């Protein structure tokens, strides 16, 4: 151990003595594991990592950071670690150990710790025939997803996930534990529902769930050479689509990895996946126009809602990736042409997937007494991603993401969805002027020294 490492370790000795969890610094053998985000492309190098065991550990970490001129970055999984950038002067607060899941089937609510991921929630709800407004990946953390908005396979029918939240338990920058609801700390409650985690560190949250044990769900795939035809057909299909259907059209280039099913491995597709919350015969009738196109693969059928996390084929564990997103006002002929030019069958691109998730329905209507993000404007939510299998691919993927965004700029909404933006962006890209002013006022009230830092700050 070097003298520098010893000094760093000593600096956090008093904090370590106050914790049930632990402090990890560069002097420790498990440093690399402790600082690793879910997104392996993010090389996080904070001053130290606090592995919190409970809410009092979060209090101790925040108090220590404030007293020692450090900032705190709370992190459950680290899916959105890329925009954090330089973590000098930062205490990285890992909340992954806060994993309680308490279902109340009578009240139709569930309370989860800040470290819980969606797969744990859906598994706990399944025996009760209940469903949450869960993310498409079972590996995504609930707290970050909810504070950022939350688009689910039930979104067009029930709105954004954050609108279902009824309470947050948090630690504010003064080291005080608070309970935020519509009646208690209402401004903080408003800010946390879709305004990001800038105003407080979530230790648990409670949200409503729905008696939906099964939906009609799956995916249909066509060779990517049919992308122009399928995109036009999908656009027409979605114009008057029932709100019971939440779907996504995708351009996917499946890597030749051994753990991918052979019928998909190393191939490229245009496809549609999603869920329809209707009786089977009615749902099949809704889907029929896409089936009439003659897909190569069709897995749509009755599916327990607990298995919806498998639809999108998201990776089941940490991977190195670079992604970015935007919202399209519409999918016009020009927009389809622009998309195909940069990601279609003839394009040379490093992007693994380009998704267009259908908006509208309940997502488009401002939720009654909603939070900082209560709806999304626009018609389609786009997310594109590339896998950094080699560091040399970083500038290539960054170039292809920028090219895609530039090509679609004429049809892009002025407001983005923060959970899908994995690059640095100004706060004005996520909130309108009035909402942003109110968020900044809440931040100034609860965190005047700007101790808490997140991927997309309000500053």
N, C-alpha and C positions, 0 to 999 in steps of 0.2 A: 504494500500500500504506500502510495506516495504521500509527501507532506500535504500536497493540495487535497488529495482525497480524504486524508485524516481531518483536515480543517472543515471540509464540506460535511463529513459525517458528524463531527462534533457540533456543528451549527444546528443540527436537527435533533440532538440528543434529548433536550428538554421536551420537545414535542413527542418524541417516541415514548417517553415515560408517561404521557397522559393518555395514550391510545390503548384501546383493546386490540385494534389492528396493528399496522406496522408502518414504518417509514423506510423507504428504499432509496439509496443514493448511488452515485457512480462508484462508491467504494464497495458496494455489495455484489456478490456473485450473481444474484438474480435481477440485476439492474436492467438488462436488455429485455427480459421477459416482463418486468413490471411496467416499463415505459411503452411497450408495444401496443399499438392500436389495432382494432379489427382490420382496418385498411393498412396492409403491410407496406404500402407505398409511402406512408407518412412516417418519417424518421423523427420521433418525438424526443427532444432532449431538454426536459425541464430541470429546475434546480434539484427537485426531489419528487418522489412519488409517495403519496399517502394512500395506503390501502385501508379504507375505512371499513370497520366491522359493523358499525351502527351509527345512528344519528348523532350521539354525543361525540363520536370521532370526527364527524363533519364539523361540529361546533368547534372542537379543539383545533382542527386544521385551519378553519377560517380565522379564528382568533389569533393563532400564531402568525398566519400570513399577514394580517392587518398590522400586527405589532412589529413585524420585521420587514415591512416595505415590499412584500411579495404580492403577487396576484394569484388567484385560484382559478384553475380550469377544471370544472367537474366533468367527469367522463365515465359513462357506463360501459359502452362497448368500443367506441372510437370509430364508428362508421363514417362520421363527418369530420375526421381529424385533419384532412388536407388543408382547409383554409386557415387553420390555427397558426401556421407559420412558425416563426421563431418563438421558442418558449423560454428564453432567458428571463430570469426573474420571476418564474412561474412555479407554483406548487401544483403538480398534477394530482387531482383528487379522484381516485378510482372508487366508484361506488358499486362495483360488480358484486360485492358480497352481500348487498342488501337485497335479498332474494325472496322475501316472503310473498305468498300469493294467498289471499283470503277471499273466497267466493261466498257471496250472500245470495243464494238462488231465490229467496223470497223477495228481497229488495231489488233483484236484478242489477246488482253491482258487484264489483271486484276491487279489492284494494291490493296494490302491489308495491314492492320495494323498488327503489331507483335502479337496481341492478338487474331486474327481471327482463327477459327477452320474450318476444311474442309467442314463441313455441311453448313456453312454460304456461302462459296464460290460456292459450287455446286447449292445451292438454287438461288443464284444471277445469275448464268450462265444459268440456265434452260430456262428462258423465251427467251433467244437468241439462243437456240439450241446448246450451247457450252459445252465443257467438259474440265476439267483440269486433269493433271496427279496427281490425288488426292489419298490420303492414303485410305486404306480399312476401316478405322474407321472415321466417320464424326466428332468425338470428338477430334481428334488429331490436334494440332496446326500446322498451315501452316509453320511458320518461322522455328521451330525446325526440322520439317520434311524435308524442303528444304535444310537447311544448313547441314543436315546429309546425304542427298542423295535423297531419295524419290522413293520407289517402289510402283507402282500403278497397277490397273487393265488394263491399257493401255501400260504398261512398255515395253513389248516385241515388240510393234509396234512403240513406240515413245521414248523409252529410260528413263533414270532416271529423276525424277522431277526437280532436280537441274539444269539439262541441259537446261530447258525451261526458267530459270530466266534471265531477261534482266537488272535488276537494283535492288540495295539495298540502302535504306536510313538507315544510322547507326550512332551511337555515338561511337567514339573510346575512348581509355582509358585516353586521354588527355582532355576529355570533349568537343570535337569538333564534330559537326554534319557534316557528309560527305555523298556524293552521289557516289556510286560505280557502274561503268559499265565497259564494255570492253574498253572504251576510257578514262574514268575518274577513277582514283584510280584502275588501272587494276589488280595490284597484290592483292589488298584487294578483289576485285570482284572475282578473281580466287579462293582465299582461302575460301571465304564464300560459294561457290558452292560445297558443299559436304565435306568441310574441318572442319565442325563444327562451333560453335559460339565462338571460342576461340579468334578471332582477333578483334571483334567488336560486339556491341550490336545492333541488328537489331530493327529498329522502323517501317519500312515498306519494302515491296518488290513488284516488278512487274515481272510478268511472262506470257509467251505465253499460249494460250488455243487453242482448236481445234474444228472445226465444226462437232461434233459427237453427235447428239441429242439422238441416240438410239444404243444399241448393243444387241447382243443375249447373255443373261447372266442368271445365276442362280446357283443352286447347285443340285447335285445328291448324294444320301446317300445310303449306303449299311450297313447291320449289321457288327459290328466290327469283328465278327468271320470270315469274308471274307477278312480281311486286307491283307493277303499274296497274294491272287489272284488279288485283286484290285491294290495293289502297283506294282505288276509285269506288269499288263495290262497298268497301267498309265505310267510306265517307257517306255514301248514299244510305246505307243501312242505319247509320247512327242519327240521321236527321230527325226522325220521329220515333226513336227507340224508347221503349218503356223504361221508366226509372228503376225498375226492378233488375235491370241488366247493367252491370259495370264491367267493361271489357277493355282490352288493350290490343292494338295492332303493333306488330314488331317486325323489324328486320334483324335477323339473328344469324351470326356466323359461329357455329358451334365448334369449339376447339377440339382437336383429336386427343382428348385426355381419356385414360383408361377407365375412370370411374363414371364416364358418361355412357348412357345406353347406346348400344351399337347402331340402332336405327337412326340416331341423331349425330353420332360422333363424326366430326370433321366435315359436316355438311352445312349448307346455308339455306335458310328458309325465310319466307314471309308468313306470318301466322297471326292468329287471334286467340287470346286466352281470356278467361274471366269467369264470372258467375252470374246466374240469373235466378233470382229468388221468386220463382213461380212453381206451381205444380209441373211435374215432368212433361206432360203433354203440351201444356201452354208454353213452357220454356223451349221445347223442341220446335214448336211452330215459330217462335221468335227467331231461332237460330237458322231456320231453314234456308233463307236467302244465301247465307254463307256456305251452307252444305251443298246448295245447288251448283256452286262453283267447282265441286269435285276435288276436295282436299286430298292430299296424299296420306295424311294422318288425321284422325278425328277421335279424341278421347272424351268429348263432352258426354256427360251423363250424370245421374244422381251421385252426389258426393257429400260426405259429412263436412260441415263447416270447419271442423278441427283439422281437416286435411287441405284447406285452401292454401296454406303456406307452401305446398309442394308444386302448385300450378306453374309458377313463373320460372322454375328451375334456377332460382338464385343459389349461389354457392353456400354450402352448409357450414362453412368455417372461414376463418380469416384468409383473405387473398390480397395481393397488391393490385389496386385499380385506380384509374383516373376517370372521373365522370363529370357531367355537367347537365343542366336542364334549363328549360324555358317553357313558357305557355304560349300556345298558338291561338290566335283569335279565330282562325278557321283553317280548314284544309282544302284550299282552293286548288284549281288546276295548276296554277303557278307554284304553289307551295309543294305539291306532290312532285312536280318536275324538279324543283330545287333539291328536295330531299333525295330523290333518286340519283341526281347528279353526284351527290357526295357520299351516299350510302347504299345505292341500289346495286343491282347485279353486276354492272360493269365497272363499278367504282373500286379503286384500289384504296382500301381504308383499313386502319388498325382498330377500328371500333368493333367490339364484340357484338353489341346490340344497340339498336335505336328503338325505343319504345314510345308509342303515343297512346296515353291512357285517356279514355273518354271522360270528359267533364260534363257539366250540365246537371240537370236534376237538382237534388238536394244540395249538391256541392255548390251550385251556382246561386242559391238563395241565401242571403244573410240569415244566419241562425238567430232565433229569438233570444235576446239577452246573451249574445255570443261574446267571444273574447276578442283579442287583438286581431286574430285571423278567424273570420266567421264564414268565409266562402272564398271560392276561387273564380275569377272571371275567365273568359276564354272558353274554347271548345275542346282543346286537347292539351294534356300535360306531357311534355316530352322529356325523356331522360336518355342520355347516351353514355356508354361506358366502354373503356378498353382495359384489358388486363396487362399489367406491366410484368410480363414474363422475363424480361431482360431490362436492366436500367436504360439501355440504349433506346428503348421504346418510349420513354417518357416524353421527349420532345416531339416524337411522331404522333403520339396520341393527343398531346396538347394541341398540336397543329390541326389534327383532324376534328377535334372538338370545336376549336375556334372557327374552322372553315364551315362546319355545320351550323354553328350559331350565326355566322355572318350570312350564310346562304338563306336562312329562314328569317332574317331580321325584318323584312317587310311585313311579315305576318305574326310578329312577336308582340305579346302583351307587355305593357310597361312594368308590370309587377311580376316577379318570379316567385316560385315556390321554394322556400329556403332549404327544405330537406333534400332537394334534388340539385342544389348548387354546391358542388364540391370544389369550388374555386373562390378566391376572395372577391367580394362584391360589396359595393356601397349599400348601406342600410336603405337608401331610397329605392333600391331594386326590389325590396320585399314589402314595403308598407307605403301607403299614401301619406301625404303631409300631415293630416290631422292625427292619424293613428301613430305615426312616428313621433310627433310632438308629445302625445300622451305617454307613449312608451318611455321616452326620454325623461319625462317628468316623474314617472314611477321609479325609474332607475335612479334618478337624482335623490329621490326621497329615501329609498332603501339602501342605496349603495353610492353615497356621494363621493367616496374616494376611488370608485371604479375598481374595487377589489376583484369582483367576479368577471371573468372573461370567457367568451364563447366563440365558436367558429365564425359567427356572423354578428359582430358587435353593433351596437346602436350608434356608436360615436361618430 
